[in-house]
Amino acid sequence: MTIADQPVEPHEAAAIESMLAETRALLGADTATILLLDASLTALDPYLSVGLDRTPRLATRVPLGEGFAGRVALLREPVVLEHVTPDNVLNPVLRSHGVESLLGVPLVVDDELIGVLHVGSRAERRYGAEDVTMLTSAARQLASAIRAQTRDLEHQAAMVLQRSLLPSTPVTVPGLDIAARYLPAEGDLGGDWYDVFTLPDGRLGVVMGDVVGHGLHAAVIMGRIRSALRAYALDHDDPAEVLTRLDRKISHFETAALATVIYGVAEAPFRTFRFSSAGHWPPVVVGQDADDVGQVTSEVMLGVRPDTRRTTTVVELVPGSLMCLYTDGLVERRSSEPGTDPLERGLERLRGALSADVAAEDNVRSVIAALVAQDVIEDDVALLVIKTT
């Protein structure tokens, strides 16, 4: 989702409109308009305009590279237009109001194009170097204001989306004690998620996944992957087949998206879990002999090679043991100790915090206290503990 897709609170829109009106007055123009790049990054959507008796909804969507605004966006440099014609300006509203001359500059934040700002005059006018300098300066301020005022909304939207997709309470399964937790990164959100669901034949499905990236986009991709995995799980018994189909879906419909996922299924009495892993960490099992625990093979992550032949690994659990699934935000930490592998240290701390002698929820609290309570969370953390009873 881009800035163009996000709603802006009334007071925020008023502040930006005030800045835009000041820009129009500063340049002595009859109209000033902002267009923002859409989610596809291929077109500009009308966002805000002052100086003409019209609404942005009547304006025309402008493909990148076409028309006046489209040229400004494509070139990412100021463009002066001395005579408006149907051939060089796509927006009929400008022409119908008699706008004769235009000056446009790109809206850029941190080298990222977010839209176009242009001013226009009903009288024939030659915008000079001083006008370009003033409009470019105004564009920097407007671009920063738009980005700042929508950043919180994007974070809030990602939070709502992500929390709506995570099971608030894991399903109740006879013979199992299940607890889970999700902790967002400091100041940001990502694409981490866990899932626990029952299938029509009574089998249990468990998932832990992590979409590469942060923010609302990662959360949206996570939601799509989660829904697709559930759909494939209804039709295919083999976890490897589920991940194979999920990989094809992501590679085709979610271009450039990458994710790690581990998916497992078990049938009552839930002592044998069949797992397939696409680049995700294997489960940590405690409370039984390590020789009895099958090592889940971690194969290539989703979105890289959709033709990968995936495999399924069996993990056997004895009564009273527990299994922990997690994302890398839990175990990856920067280490100040020379020669210390921070990842291995994180895994050691995780194993040390788990105990088969206490309930699943107590294990979750213990792990969080031991691994993240005193640290700044730089990446999302998802944690799922399943204990046999």
Secondary structure, 3 states (H helix, E strand, C coil): CCHHHCCCCHHHHHHHHHHHHHHHHHCCCCEEEEEEECCCCCEEEEEEEECCCCCHHHCCCEECCCHHHHHHHHHCCCEEECCCCCCCCCCHHHHHCCCCEEEEEEEEECCEEEEEEEEEECCCCCCCHHHHHHHHHHHHHHHHHHHHHHHHHHHHHHHHHHHHHCCCCCCCCCCEEEEEEEECCCCCCEEEEEEEEECCCCCEEEEEEEEEEEHHHHHHHHHHHHHHHHHHHHHCCCHHHHHHHHHHHHHHHCCCCCEEEEEEEECCCCCEEEEEEECCCCCEEECCCHHHCCCCCEECCECCCCCCCCCCEEEECCCCCEEEEECHHHHCCCCCCCCCCHHHHHHHHHHHHCCCCCCHHHHHHHHHHHHCCCCCCCCCEEEEEEEEC
